[in-house]
Amino acid sequence: MKKYLVTGCAGFIGSTLTDKLLSEGASVVGIDIFRDYYDVRIKRRNIAPALENSSFTLIEKDLSTDLDSLSSFTDPSDELIIYHLAAQAGVRKSWGTDFRIYTRDNIDATQNLLEWAHSRGRVKNFVYASSSSIYGIPSDLPMTEDRTVPIPHSPYGVTKLAAENLVKLYTANMELPSVSLRFFTVYGPRQRPDMAFNRFIRAASDKKPIGVFGNGEQTRDFTYIDDIVRGLRLAENSTKGLVMNLGGGNRVTLLHAIETLAEVMGRKIEIKFSESKLGDVPDTWASAELAFSEMGWKPSVSLEKGLSQEVTWLLS
C-alpha cells in the first residue's frame, strides 16, 4: 500500500498539500510540532479539515529528536512517499541567537529524517522543500539550477542549502530516491501572517498604511500555492536526486504587486517605507525550464487571480 508522510503538515504549504492528498483518496500521516513562530491557533485551524478525515493521522513530534516511534504509524510493507516541508521559516529572524533554532529545525531535523527513511526502507521518494533563498544575490538572472552558484545571503538560506545538500548525499551514497524543489515567494490562502501579502491585506483592510522594507523596487517571483502543490504532486515520480526551481510567471516589483492588490481590493493603499532588513535580496527570478522538461510543470495562476483568492480567504 502507498502511504504519504507530510512533515510540517499544519503549515501554509503543508496543510494545503495534505488536503490535496486526502481529496485524492490517499492515506496520509502528518507530522507537526506546532512551533510558536506564529500563532499556533492558525496552524490548528489549517489542519482541522484533515483531522475529520479517517485517512489522516496526526503525529505531534519534534523531527530533531528520535524518530523510531514513527515506524509504528506505517506498516513495514507500505511504500512511503515523504514530503519534507517542516522547517523554521523566515530570513529576518535567522540572525543572532535564533540561528540555533534554524540549525535544529532545518538541518538536524532533515538529517534525522533522512536517517530514519534510509533505515526504514521502502521509500519511493523523499521530496524536500527547499527555497530560492539558497541563491542569495547572483550576478545574472534568471536563477538556474545548473548555472547559478548558490551563495546564500542569510543564515536561513545557509540552513536550507545545507539540508538540500544532505538530501543529495543520501541519494548519492545510500541510493535514497529524492528530489528537491526550490520555492519562490509562495502566496495564497493560509499564507503565514508574517508574510508580505498577508500583512498587506490586513493593513489595507483596516485602512492602515502597509510597511515596505526598502524602496519597493525589489522584484519577486510570486508563485501561487496551487501551482506549488501541483509541482509537489508531479515531483512524486522524480526520484533521481534532481534539484528544481518551482517559480516563475509572476515576477514583478513589490510596488507593482501592491498596485495589483489595490486594484483587487478596490481601494487606495498607503505605503510606509523603511530600511531594508539584513538578508533581504534585491531580486528573485526563477528559470522553471527544468521543472517543465522533467515534470511538465509550469505556473498557471496570474498574480491578480491569486491575490483575489488570498483576499477572499483572509477577509472571510
Secondary structure, DSSP 8 states (H G I E B T S, - for coil): -EEEEEETTTSHHHHHHHHHHHHTT--EEEE----TTS-HHHHHHHHHHHHTSTTEEEE---TTS--GGGGGGS-TT-EEEEEE------SGGGSGGGHHHHIIIIIIHHHHHHHHHHHH--EEEEEEEEEGGGSBS-SSSSB-TTTS--B-SSHHHHHHHHHHHHHHHHHHHH---EEEEEE-SEESTT--TTSHHHHHHHHHHTT--EEEES-S--EEE-EEHHHHHHHHHHGGG--EEEEEEE--S-EEEHHHHHHHHHHHHTS---EEEE---TT--SB--B--HHHHHHH-------HHHHHHHHHHHHH-
